[in-house]
C-alpha cells in the first residue's frame, strides 16, 4: 500500500530546513529514534510515517541543532484492525521503518517501553498513532533539551485537546489529584508526545517491571524536565482508542506507581477516624453528665458511623491488596511485554499459504509423473 499523503498544513511556525550532509568539522548530527505504539492505526499511521520520512535527512532546527530521524519504530500492540498489514507494507516501503511485534495487547505504556528498548538513537521521541502530534515540533524539543540541558522534554498543548469536554475535564482533574494528593507536581505535564535522552530511555526500558507507568518511572531517573508549547491537530479517525474504563485504569496505575504515598494516606485515614471516634466519645460523655439522662435513640448516627468506618476499612484493604498484587506480579516474573518475530498470522494469509503449498505440491507431482 503506498503511503498516504501528509497533511497539507502544519501548525509549527518554523519547520526544520534540510541541509547537506555533515562535513568535517561541522556540528554533529543528533540521531533521533521515533517510537509509535500502534493499536488502531490502520487509517492513520501511513500519513504519520510519510511526515517522519521527510526528517530522515539531516535537518537543522531553529536553534541550530542538526538532527536526523534515523529510525521509525512502530510497535504493533495487537489492535482490532489490520494495522499489522499496514506496518508490513510500510516496512517494505521505508528503510527507516522497524516494526516491533508484541505477542498480545499490553497497552500503550508497555508498547512504548518496548519501542524504547529497541531504539538506538541519541534521542527517543514518543508519539501517538492518530496524527494529532506534529513531527515538526521534534526540532523544538531538541532545541529545548540542548539549551536547558534537559534529559526529558514534554509537549505542552496550547489549544483544546481534540476530545470531548467530559474527557478533557476528567483528564485534567485526574492530573490535579495526582499532583496534590499523591505528591506528583510533574503529573500535570505528563504527555505522550515527549523527547527522552536515548541512553536513559534504553536503560529504563531494561529495568521497567510489570505495572509501571512510564511517566512516573521517568520521574525516578530524570532530574531536569522541560516543556515545549505545541499545537495539537485533529485525530485522523472518528473514535478514540481509549474509553473511560481504560483511562481510569491508567489513572489507577499511576496511583500504584506513586510509591507508598497511597499507603500513607490509608494510615492518615485511620488516624483521622480514630480522632473522630475520641471526639465523639467525649461528646457522648459530656452529654451524659450534663443532660437529662434520657437515653438518646442514636440509631441513625450509629449506622452512619458504621458505614463510614467499614467503607474506609474496605477501601484501605482494597488499596493494600492492589499494592500486593503489583508486587506479586513482579515476584512471579510477569513480563511487562513480550515481543515475537512476526505478528499472529491472519486467516486470509494462512489460506493463501495453503493454496501456494497445494500448487507447489501439484507441480512437483506432475514433474515426477505417475511411475515415480
N, C-alpha and C positions, 0 to 999 in steps of 0.2 A: 504494500500500500504506500503510495507516495506521501511524504509528509505534508500535513496541512499548512496552509499559508499562515503566517504570523499576523496578529492584529495590525491594522493599518496605522494606529497611533499609539504612542507611548506616553505615560504620564510623567516620565522623568524629564526634567527640564534640560539636562545636558547628557547626551548619550556619549559613551566612550568612542574614541576615534581609533580606527585600525591603523597601525603603523607597520613599518617594515620590520623584519626580524632583527633581533638584537645583534649589534656589532661589538667587537672587542672594546672593553672599557665603558660600555653603556650600562645603565642601571639594570639590575637583574629582573627577570620576568617572574612574577609570583604565579605559581601553578595553582589552579582552583579546581577542586572536585565538587560537582553539584550532585547532591543526593535528593532523590524524589521518591518518596513512598507512593506506590500506585495501588489503589484499591478499586476505584471505579473510574479509571482514566481512559477508557476506550475512545471516547469522543474528544478528549482534551489534551492528552499527553503529547500527541504528534505536533500540535501547534507550539507547545512549550519547548519541545526539543528543537524545533526549527528556529526559534528565537535564540536558544542557548548556542546553537551551532554557529551563529554569527559572532560569538565571542570566543570561538576556539582559536582564532588567530591572535597574535599579540596585540593588545589594546592598551590605551593609555587613559587613565582616569582623569578627572578634573584636577586632582591634586598632584598629578604627575607620576602616579604609580603605574608601572607596567605589569600587566597580568594577562593570563590566557586560561580559558576553561579547557583543561586537558582531558577531562573525562566526565561523562554524564551517567551517573549510576542510578538506574531505575529498579527499585525494589518491588517485586511483584508480591502483593500481600493477599493473594487469592480472593479477589473480589468476585461478585456475581456476574460480571460481564466478561467480554472476550479481550481483556487487557493483555493477557499473555500472548495472544496472536499479534496484537499491535506492537508489543515490545520486541518480539522476534523480528518483525519487519523493520522496525526502527534500528535494531542492532545490525541488520544487513545493509541498511541504507546509510548509516552514520558510523564511521570508525570510532568515534569517541563514546558511543553508547555502550554501556556494560550492564546487562540485566543481571539481577540477583534474584534467585527464585527461593521463596520461603515454602516450607512444607505444608503450611496451613495459614489461616488468618491469625496473626499475632497482634495486630493493632498498629497504629501509626507510630507510636514511640519505638516499639520493638523493631519495626521495619526501618525507621530512620537510623537506629543504632546499628542495625545490620549493614546498612549502606555506609555508615561511618567507618565500620570495621574494615570494609573493602576499599575505602578511599585511600589514595596515595598522594594527593596534592598537598602543597604548603598550607592551603586554607580549604575548609569544607563549608559549603553553602547548602543549607537545607531549605527546600521549597515544597509547597503543596502542588498537587497534580492538576488542580481545577482551573489554572490560568489567572487567578487573582493576584499572584505575585509577579511583578515585572522584573525580568532578569537585568534590565538596565541599571537597577539600583545596586547591583553587585559592586560596581565601581565605587559608589558612595560608601558602601560598607567597608571596602578595603581602605579607602582614604581615612575613614573614622578610626579604624583599627590601628593604622600606622601613626596617625597624628596623636592619638590618645594612648598609645602603647597598650591597647586593649586586646585581650585574647578572645573576647566574645562580643559580638555586635548584634543587637536585636533591631528588628524593624519597629517603627512607631507609626502606625496608621494615622494619617491626618484627616481622613474622611470617614464617614459612617460605613461600617462593615456591610458587605452585601448580603446580610441576613435579615431575618425578621426582627421586629422590635423586641419581642419577648426573649429571643435567644441572645440578643446583644445585651439586654438588661441583666439576664441571669448570668451571663459570662462575666460581665463587669462586677456583679455582686459577688460571685464566687472568688474572684481575684482579691477583692477587698477583704473578704472573710479570711482568706489565707494570709493576707498581709497583716491584718490586725490581730486575729485570734491565734494564728499559728506562727506568728513572727516571721513572715516571709515578705519583707518590704519589696523585694525584687519581683514578686509574683505578678504585680500589676504590669510588668513589662514583658512577661513571657509571651513569645510569639513563635510560630513555626517557621517563619522566614528569618533566618539568622546566619551569621558567619562565625565559624569557630576555627581557632588555630588547629592545623592539621594534626600535629603530634598529640595535642591534648585530646582531640576528638577520638583518635585511634586508641589511645591508652584507656580512655574512659569506656569505650565500647568493649574493650577486653575484660574489664572488671565489673561491668554492669550486670547485676543479678536480676532474677525474675521479680517482677513487680515494681521495678524502678521507674520513676518518672524523669524523663530526660532533662527537663529544665531544672528540676530540683537537684538532680545529680550534678549538673553544671555549676550550681552554686557551691557545691562541695570543693571543687577543684579550680575554679576561676575567681580571681580576686578583683579584676577590673573589667566591668562590662559597660558598654555604652549603647546608646540608641541612635538610630538614623530615621528621620521622617520619610515615610513612603506614602504613595497613593495606591490604595487597593483597587483593582479592577473588578468588574463583574465576573462571577463564576461562569465558566464555559458550559455549564449544564444546569438544568432546571432544579434538580433536587440535590440537597447536600448529602454527603456520605455519613453525616452524624445526626442521630436522633437524640432526644433528651435523655434517654436511658444511657447511651454511650457517653454523652457529655457528663452526666452525673458520675459514671464510672471513672472517667478521667479525673474529676474533682476529688473523688474519694481516694484514688491512687496518690494524688498529690498530698492529701492529708496523711496517709500512711507513710509516705516517704519523708515527711517533715521531721522525722526523728521521734523522740519521746515527748514532744510537746503535747500530743493528744493525751498521753497517759498522765501528764502533769495536770491537764485540765480535769481529768477524772478525779485526781486527788483533790484538787481545789473544789470540785463539786461536792465530794464527800465532806470536806471540812465545812463548806457553806451550809450543807444540810444539818450537820451536827450543831453548828452555832445556832441555826434557826430552831432546832429542837430544844436547845438550852434556853433560848429566849422564850419559846412557847411554854416550856415548863415553868419558868419564872412568872410568866403572866398568869398561868393557872394557879400557882401557889398564892400569889398576891390576891387574885380574885377570890380564892377560897378563904383567905384570912379576913379580908375586908368586906366580903359580900354577905348575903343573907343566908348562906349555907344551903341554898337550894341547888340541887344537882342540875346543871345545865344539860340540855339534850345533847348537843355536840356531835350527833351522828354525821351530819353533812361535812363538818370540818374534819372529822376523823377520816372519812372516806377520801376526801380531797388530799389530805396529807399522805395517806397510804398509797394512793395512785401516784402522787408526785414522787414519793421516795422509791416505790417499786419501779416506776418508769425510769428514774435516774439510775437505779441499780442495774436494770436490764440493759440500758444503753451503755453503761460502763462495761458490763461484761461482754457485750457485743463488740465494743471497740477493742477491748483487750484480746478477744478471740480473733479479730481481724489481724492484729499485730502478730499473734501467734501463728496465724495462717501464712502470713508472708514469711516468717522465719522458717516454718515447716517446709515451704516450697524451696527455700534456699538450701536447707539441710538435706532434703532428699534429691537435690540436684535437678529440679525442674528448670529447663533452659528458658532463657528469655526469648530466643528464637532458634530456628534450625533451618539451615539452607540446604538445598538439593541441587543436583546438576541440571535438571530440566523441570519444567512445570508438569503437573499431572496431565497425562495425555487426554485429549478430548475424544469423544465418541466418533466424530467425523474423521479425525486423524487416524484413529485405530482402524476404522473401516477402510480408509484409503490404503493403509499399510497392508491390510489383509488382501485387498484387491491386487496390490502390487506383488505380494508374495504368491498369490494364486496365478497371476500372469507369468511370473518367473518360473514357477513350477511347471506350468503347462508348456512353456517354451523349452525347458530342459527335457521334458518327456518327449516332445516332438523331435528334438535333435537326436535323442538316443534311439528312437524307433521302437517297434513292437517286440524285436527279438533281443534287445539288450537288457 
